Amino acid sequence: MAQSSQELGIFLTPMQLEQFQVYHEELAEWNQRVNLTSVVERHEVQVKHFLDSFTVCLALPGGLNSSIRVVDVGAG
């Protein structure tokens, strides 16, 4: 995840990487109770849920230095 995000110009801190790990663990746990997503494998979650959301930063005027706030609500 760290390397893939760096390729997008996004440098995650160790704490942020840990938070994404916890998010993935919670998603996997809750997905067993409630059908939240068909994407559950770690690599797929990183690509389809996390990294895909980061790509919007490439389109922002000023990139990550922008003060614009965005929300990725998905299509599902």
OpenMM code with the backbone's topology and positions (N, CA, C; nanometers):
from openmm import Vec3, app, unit

residues = "MET ALA GLN SER SER GLN GLU LEU GLY ILE PHE LEU THR PRO MET GLN LEU GLU GLN PHE GLN VAL TYR HIS GLU GLU LEU ALA GLU TRP ASN GLN ARG VAL ASN LEU THR SER VAL VAL GLU ARG HIS GLU VAL GLN VAL LYS HIS PHE LEU ASP SER PHE THR VAL CYS LEU ALA LEU PRO GLY GLY LEU ASN SER SER ILE ARG VAL VAL ASP VAL GLY ALA GLY".split()
positions = [
    Vec3(0.0824, -0.1178, 0.0000),
    Vec3(0.0000, 0.0000, 0.0000),
    Vec3(0.0876, 0.1252, 0.0000),
    Vec3(0.1931, 0.1242, 0.0789),
    Vec3(0.2811, 0.2408, 0.0859),
    Vec3(0.3432, 0.2698, -0.0496),
    Vec3(0.3944, 0.1677, -0.1148),
    Vec3(0.4591, 0.1873, -0.2449),
    Vec3(0.3581, 0.2316, -0.3498),
    Vec3(0.2427, 0.1690, -0.3527),
    Vec3(0.1412, 0.2045, -0.4530),
    Vec3(0.0922, 0.3472, -0.4344),
    Vec3(0.0738, 0.3893, -0.3101),
    Vec3(0.0298, 0.5265, -0.2865),
    Vec3(0.1401, 0.6260, -0.3230),
    Vec3(0.2664, 0.5892, -0.2988),
    Vec3(0.3779, 0.6766, -0.3354),
    Vec3(0.3848, 0.6963, -0.4858),
    Vec3(0.3494, 0.5936, -0.5610),
    Vec3(0.3473, 0.6057, -0.7069),
    Vec3(0.2440, 0.7083, -0.7523),
    Vec3(0.1429, 0.7334, -0.6689),
    Vec3(0.0430, 0.8364, -0.6978),
    Vec3(0.0849, 0.9720, -0.6405),
    Vec3(0.1998, 0.9758, -0.5734),
    Vec3(0.2462, 1.0997, -0.5122),
    Vec3(0.1884, 1.1220, -0.3739),
    Vec3(0.1355, 1.0161, -0.3137),
    Vec3(0.0756, 1.0244, -0.1809),
    Vec3(0.1630, 0.9447, -0.0846),
    Vec3(0.2189, 1.0127, 0.0125),
    Vec3(0.3110, 0.9499, 0.1065),
    Vec3(0.2406, 0.9339, 0.2410),
    Vec3(0.2063, 0.8101, 0.2730),
    Vec3(0.1326, 0.7805, 0.3949),
    Vec3(0.2283, 0.7596, 0.5115),
    Vec3(0.1880, 0.8091, 0.6263),
    Vec3(0.2671, 0.7897, 0.7479),
    Vec3(0.2446, 0.6476, 0.8003),
    Vec3(0.3339, 0.5997, 0.8859),
    Vec3(0.3111, 0.4682, 0.9468),
    Vec3(0.1758, 0.4603, 1.0185),
    Vec3(0.1362, 0.5683, 1.0829),
    Vec3(0.0068, 0.5690, 1.1518),
    Vec3(-0.1082, 0.5558, 1.0516),
    Vec3(-0.1004, 0.6257, 0.9397),
    Vec3(-0.2044, 0.6157, 0.8377),
    Vec3(-0.2109, 0.4749, 0.7795),
    Vec3(-0.0960, 0.4133, 0.7568),
    Vec3(-0.0935, 0.2761, 0.7069),
    Vec3(-0.1584, 0.1817, 0.8072),
    Vec3(-0.1317, 0.2021, 0.9349),
    Vec3(-0.1939, 0.1208, 1.0398),
    Vec3(-0.3456, 0.1420, 1.0408),
    Vec3(-0.3892, 0.2655, 1.0215),
    Vec3(-0.5325, 0.2941, 1.0195),
    Vec3(-0.6010, 0.2247, 0.9018),
    Vec3(-0.5357, 0.2209, 0.7870),
    Vec3(-0.5922, 0.1479, 0.6734),
    Vec3(-0.5986, -0.0017, 0.7030),
    Vec3(-0.4988, -0.0540, 0.7738),
    Vec3(-0.4998, -0.1956, 0.8116),
    Vec3(-0.6173, -0.2255, 0.9043),
    Vec3(-0.6378, -0.1404, 1.0023),
    Vec3(-0.7501, -0.1581, 1.0949),
    Vec3(-0.8819, -0.1487, 1.0189),
    Vec3(-0.8925, -0.0536, 0.9283),
    Vec3(-1.0137, -0.0391, 0.8465),
    Vec3(-1.0408, -0.1685, 0.7699),
    Vec3(-0.9366, -0.2249, 0.7089),
    Vec3(-0.9530, -0.3497, 0.6335),
    Vec3(-0.9995, -0.4628, 0.7248),
    Vec3(-0.9411, -0.4728, 0.8427),
    Vec3(-0.9806, -0.5775, 0.9371),
    Vec3(-1.1261, -0.5614, 0.9792),
    Vec3(-1.1676, -0.4390, 1.0073),
    Vec3(-1.3069, -0.4125, 1.0451),
    Vec3(-1.4014, -0.4430, 0.9293),
    Vec3(-1.3616, -0.4042, 0.8096),
    Vec3(-1.4431, -0.4318, 0.6911),
    Vec3(-1.4629, -0.5819, 0.6741),
    Vec3(-1.3552, -0.6580, 0.6879),
    Vec3(-1.3639, -0.8035, 0.6732),
    Vec3(-1.4529, -0.8641, 0.7810),
    Vec3(-1.4387, -0.8154, 0.9034),
    Vec3(-1.5199, -0.8691, 1.0131),
    Vec3(-1.6682, -0.8389, 0.9930),
    Vec3(-1.6994, -0.7135, 0.9630),
    Vec3(-1.8399, -0.6757, 0.9467),
    Vec3(-1.9001, -0.7330, 0.8192),
    Vec3(-1.8181, -0.7572, 0.7209),
    Vec3(-1.8679, -0.8148, 0.5961),
    Vec3(-1.9196, -0.9575, 0.6172),
    Vec3(-1.8721, -1.0250, 0.7207),
    Vec3(-1.9229, -1.1584, 0.7526),
    Vec3(-2.0645, -1.1519, 0.8085),
    Vec3(-2.0996, -1.0400, 0.8717),
    Vec3(-2.2321, -1.0229, 0.9318),
    Vec3(-2.3304, -0.9568, 0.8365),
    Vec3(-2.2799, -0.8575, 0.7638),
    Vec3(-2.3618, -0.7788, 0.6716),
    Vec3(-2.2883, -0.7757, 0.5385),
    Vec3(-2.3560, -0.8030, 0.4315),
    Vec3(-2.2915, -0.8045, 0.3001),
    Vec3(-2.2585, -0.6615, 0.2570),
    Vec3(-2.1399, -0.6163, 0.2924),
    Vec3(-2.0976, -0.4801, 0.2607),
    Vec3(-2.0306, -0.4702, 0.1248),
    Vec3(-1.9523, -0.5723, 0.0895),
    Vec3(-1.8759, -0.5677, -0.0346),
    Vec3(-1.8388, -0.7089, -0.0778),
    Vec3(-1.8234, -0.7250, -0.2079),
    Vec3(-1.7743, -0.8540, -0.2584),
    Vec3(-1.6216, -0.8546, -0.2642),
    Vec3(-1.5626, -0.7385, -0.2466),
    Vec3(-1.4167, -0.7242, -0.2479),
    Vec3(-1.3676, -0.7408, -0.1042),
    Vec3(-1.3005, -0.8528, -0.0758),
    Vec3(-1.2566, -0.8781, 0.0612),
    Vec3(-1.1087, -0.9153, 0.0733),
    Vec3(-1.0465, -0.9574, -0.0359),
    Vec3(-0.9044, -0.9913, -0.0307),
    Vec3(-0.8229, -0.8643, -0.0074),
    Vec3(-0.7199, -0.8758, 0.0756),
    Vec3(-0.6426, -0.7582, 0.1171),
    Vec3(-0.5955, -0.6724, -0.0003),
    Vec3(-0.5314, -0.7348, -0.0992),
    Vec3(-0.4797, -0.6574, -0.2125),
    Vec3(-0.5935, -0.5907, -0.2893),
    Vec3(-0.7022, -0.6616, -0.3096),
    Vec3(-0.8167, -0.6044, -0.3816),
    Vec3(-0.8772, -0.4873, -0.3054),
    Vec3(-0.8871, -0.5000, -0.1736),
    Vec3(-0.9402, -0.3904, -0.0918),
    Vec3(-0.8496, -0.2687, -0.1044),
    Vec3(-0.7184, -0.2913, -0.0981),
    Vec3(-0.6248, -0.1799, -0.1103),
    Vec3(-0.6408, -0.1084, -0.2435),
    Vec3(-0.6528, -0.1843, -0.3515),
    Vec3(-0.6624, -0.1240, -0.4848),
    Vec3(-0.7998, -0.0639, -0.5090),
    Vec3(-0.9042, -0.1417, -0.4885),
    Vec3(-1.0388, -0.1000, -0.5292),
    Vec3(-1.1086, -0.0074, -0.4301),
    Vec3(-1.0705, -0.0139, -0.3031),
    Vec3(-1.1353, 0.0733, -0.2050),
    Vec3(-1.0479, 0.1915, -0.1649),
    Vec3(-0.9191, 0.1694, -0.1491),
    Vec3(-0.8326, 0.2758, -0.0991),
    Vec3(-0.7620, 0.3516, -0.2115),
    Vec3(-0.6819, 0.2825, -0.2901),
    Vec3(-0.6017, 0.3501, -0.3923),
    Vec3(-0.6881, 0.4162, -0.4996),
    Vec3(-0.7971, 0.3518, -0.5398),
    Vec3(-0.8869, 0.4145, -0.6374),
    Vec3(-0.9398, 0.5479, -0.5859),
    Vec3(-0.9670, 0.5551, -0.4561),
    Vec3(-1.0156, 0.6802, -0.3977),
    Vec3(-0.9083, 0.7884, -0.3986),
    Vec3(-0.7820, 0.7471, -0.3857),
    Vec3(-0.6725, 0.8443, -0.3868),
    Vec3(-0.6553, 0.9116, -0.5225),
    Vec3(-0.6951, 0.8445, -0.6298),
    Vec3(-0.6696, 0.8992, -0.7630),
    Vec3(-0.7390, 1.0324, -0.7860),
    Vec3(-0.8442, 1.0631, -0.7112),
    Vec3(-0.9103, 1.1926, -0.7264),
    Vec3(-0.8135, 1.3063, -0.6928),
    Vec3(-0.7170, 1.2799, -0.6076),
    Vec3(-0.6186, 1.3828, -0.5707),
    Vec3(-0.5399, 1.4313, -0.6914),
    Vec3(-0.5238, 1.3439, -0.7900),
    Vec3(-0.4499, 1.3817, -0.9105),
    Vec3(-0.5252, 1.4868, -0.9918),
    Vec3(-0.6570, 1.4927, -0.9760),
    Vec3(-0.7384, 1.5858, -1.0535),
    Vec3(-0.7640, 1.7176, -0.9808),
    Vec3(-0.7312, 1.7254, -0.8541),
    Vec3(-0.7566, 1.8472, -0.7778),
    Vec3(-0.6603, 1.9579, -0.8185),
    Vec3(-0.7120, 2.0794, -0.8356),
    Vec3(-0.6212, 2.1914, -0.8591),
    Vec3(-0.5297, 2.2063, -0.7369),
    Vec3(-0.4022, 2.1988, -0.7562),
    Vec3(-0.3084, 2.2072, -0.6447),
    Vec3(-0.2764, 2.0725, -0.5834),
    Vec3(-0.3370, 1.9666, -0.6359),
    Vec3(-0.3091, 1.8319, -0.5858),
    Vec3(-0.3391, 1.8183, -0.4384),
    Vec3(-0.2492, 1.7555, -0.3660),
    Vec3(-0.2688, 1.7346, -0.2229),
    Vec3(-0.2553, 1.8625, -0.1417),
    Vec3(-0.1995, 1.9668, -0.2028),
    Vec3(-0.1866, 2.0942, -0.1326),
    Vec3(-0.3146, 2.1757, -0.1397),
    Vec3(-0.4144, 2.1239, -0.2079),
    Vec3(-0.5413, 2.1929, -0.2226),
    Vec3(-0.6179, 2.1933, -0.0908),
    Vec3(-0.6936, 2.2998, -0.0672),
    Vec3(-0.7778, 2.3052, 0.0526),
    Vec3(-0.9194, 2.2549, 0.0230),
    Vec3(-0.9403, 2.2054, -0.0984),
    Vec3(-1.0705, 2.1522, -0.1380),
    Vec3(-1.0959, 2.0222, -0.0632),
    Vec3(-1.2198, 2.0028, -0.0189),
    Vec3(-1.2581, 1.8778, 0.0461),
    Vec3(-1.3460, 1.7986, -0.0488),
    Vec3(-1.3217, 1.6683, -0.0554),
    Vec3(-1.4003, 1.5816, -0.1421),
    Vec3(-1.4421, 1.4570, -0.0646),
    Vec3(-1.5492, 1.3942, -0.1131),
    Vec3(-1.5973, 1.2693, -0.0552),
    Vec3(-1.6176, 1.1714, -0.1688),
    Vec3(-1.5672, 1.0501, -0.1524),
    Vec3(-1.5890, 0.9433, -0.2498),
    Vec3(-1.7048, 0.8595, -0.1981),
    Vec3(-1.8235, 0.8766, -0.2582),
    Vec3(-1.9416, 0.8038, -0.2118),
    Vec3(-1.9629, 0.6753, -0.2886),
    Vec3(-1.8863, 0.6528, -0.3931),
    Vec3(-1.8983, 0.5294, -0.4704),
    Vec3(-2.0281, 0.5224, -0.5478),
    Vec3(-2.0486, 0.4095, -0.6111),
    Vec3(-2.1691, 0.3921, -0.6920),
    Vec3(-2.2607, 0.2847, -0.6339),
    Vec3(-2.2168, 0.2189, -0.5298),
    Vec3(-2.2954, 0.1104, -0.4720),
    Vec3(-2.3745, 0.1591, -0.3593),
] * unit.nanometer
topology = app.Topology()
chain = topology.addChain("A")
for resn in residues:
    res = topology.addResidue(resn, chain)
    for name in ("N", "CA", "C"):
        topology.addAtom(name, app.Element.getBySymbol(name[0]), res)
